[in-house]
Amino acid sequence: YAAVASAGFAKNLRRDMYSHIQEFSFANIDRFSTAGLVTRLTTDVSNVQLSYQMITRICVRAPVMLITALIMAFSIHASLSMIFVVAIVILAAALSFIIFKATGTFNRVFKKYDDLNASVQENVGAIRVVKAFVREDYEIEKFDKANQDYCKTNKATALVWLKFYPYVESIANLMPVVLLGVGGVFLINGSLTMGEYVSFSGLIWALTNPMRQMGNIMNEFQRFSAASKKVMEIYYSEPQIKDHENVVSHPGRFQGKIEFKDVSFQYEDGDIPVLHDMNFTINPNETVAIMGETGCGKTSLIHLIPRFYEPTKGEILIDGIPVENLKLCDLRKQIGLATQDVLLYSDTIEGNIAYGDSHISQEEVVKFAKYSAASDFIAKMPEGYDTIVGERGVGLKLFRRQNADLRLYGGTGTFLETGLRRK
């Protein structure tokens, strides 16, 4: 039952966290690394699940066994039982001291694990760049350092428990000796019968074993606490940008008039504004190019229109309506955005083209492919529009390599093609 309950708990928690991340603003996402978010959704939730399962099972069984054993012991001989109560209190104090020493070590373990995952994720994601610049040895060395840090922290956490746990075992193992000495005195005095002595001897395990289990649980609880803090950091993070109470529904198409009125913007971790008192108007059916050097705020300006970020000052209007007064879903559905980073999902070509609207027909997919001058290339693919793109478009890259003698692409407008006819 504990396993079933913990599995259901983890499933619901993982689903709620994933749904919550989908509601995050860019500012929320900027606080976490990609590897950190993945770790929280997978490893940290799994740690919470395992701890929840163990805690649920033992926290019911151990207290029941301990209380029952104490009741039976007091019903047999109260004076001898008090000696065992003192031993149990000492045992509990020793466990509390170990837990106090171990506090915080699991937080460091999980932090090192995040760093390890980040190292792997960055390297695998940029493996082609690594190979192009012959940086394999450097990346191996960087990963090895993160791996060693994680290993050392993990060992240190385990050694805290191993350093003190023998004392706990010694106290527990001394109880039969105490029973032999004190119980023997009571036997000689005639205040304890041989049958009661044998009964006490059998109850020793029922008294000490729950304490050992509770020690393991308290150690596991530290792991649970550290993992749950990271999970709850995501779970209870409120999106910084969301619909206001009095937003206006606008399901229809916008005319397309965009106005910036004294708009300034600065990132939370920035020292100076990216944009300062921007004023301009773009009329419907008008094309405007925003030129400037790298890092001058061109992308930041664009991100303010669909409310990926909020301006620190000023107002942005579409068709005379402030963007914060529009529903986010209505606002963003009417904006077509081509980002700097090209992203292809591990899906079919058709699925990637129709990602923004999964209900569009095959004819519309083909029409949009023609608009982007991709239809001829897609027609040459093994399965046409049903060809699996692969992670980050690796399937397309492999196909293009098979049909090319040499392709080298540099920066903007820089390329070299041999054995190919220019398209």
URDAUR-V693562 format. One line per field, one symbol per residue. ss: DSSP state (H for helix, E for strand, L for the rest). phi: phi as a letter, one per 30 degrees, with the letter a starting at -180 (. if undefined). burial: I if it has 24 or more other C-alpha atoms within 12 Angstrom, else O. A space follows every 50 residues. Layout:
ss: ???
phi: ???
burial: ???
This chain:
ss: LHHHHHHHHHHHHHHHHHHHHHLLLHHHHHLLLHHHHHHHHHHHHHHHHH HHHHHHHHHHHHHHHHHHHHHHHHHHLHHHHHHHHHHHHHHHHHHHHHHH HHLLHHHHHHHHHHHHHHHHHHHHHLHHHHHHLLLHHHHHHHHHHHHHHH HHHHHHHHHHHHHHHHHHHHHHHHHHHHHHHHHHHHHHHLLLLHHHHHHH HHHHHHHHHHHHHHHHHHHHHHHHHHHHHHHHHHHLLLLLLLLLLLLELL LLLLLLLEEEEEEEELLLLLLLLLEEEEEEEELLLLLLLLLLLLLLLHHH HHHHHLLLLLLLEEEEEELLEEHHHELHHHHHHLLLLLLLLLLLLLLEHH HHHLLLLLLLLHHHHHHHHHHLLLHHHHHLLLLHHHLELLHHHHHHHHHH HHLLLEEEELLLLLEEEELLLLL
phi: .ddddddddddddddddddddddddedddddbdedddddddcdddddddd dddddddddcddddddddddddddddaddddddddddddddddddddddd dddjdddddddddddddddddddddcdddeddchcddddddddddddddd dddddddddedddcdedddddddddddddddddddddddidbdddddddd eddedddddedddddddddddddddddddddddddcddddcadddcdcdb dddddjdcbcbhdbbbddcccbddbbhdbabcdeiccbccclddidjddd ddddddidbcddajbcbbhiceddccdedddddcccbcddddbbddbddd dddcedadcdddddddddddecicdddddddebhdcdddidhiddddddd ddcbdabbccdeicabbbibcec
burial: OOOOOIOOOIOOIIOOIOOIIOIIIIIIIOOIOOIIIIIIIIIIIIIIII IIIIIIOIIOOIIOIIOOIIOOIOOIIOOIIOIIIOIIOOIIOIIIOIIO IIIIIIIIIIIIIIIIIIIIOOIOOOOOOOOOOOOOOOIOOOIOOIIOOI OOIIOOIIOIIOOIIOOIIOIIOOIIOIIOOIIIOOOOOOOIOOOIIOII IOIIIIIIIIIIIIIIIIIIIIIIIIIIIIIIOIIOIOIOIIOOOOOOOO OOOIOIIIIIOOIIIIIOOOOOOIIOOIOOOOOOOOOOOOOOOOOOIOII IIIIIIIIIIIOOOIIIIOOIIIIIIIIIIIIOOOOOOOOOOOIOOIIII IIIIOOOOOOOOOOIIOOIOOOOOOOIIOOIOOOIOIIIOOOOOIIOOOO OOOOOOOOOOOOOOOOOOOOOOO
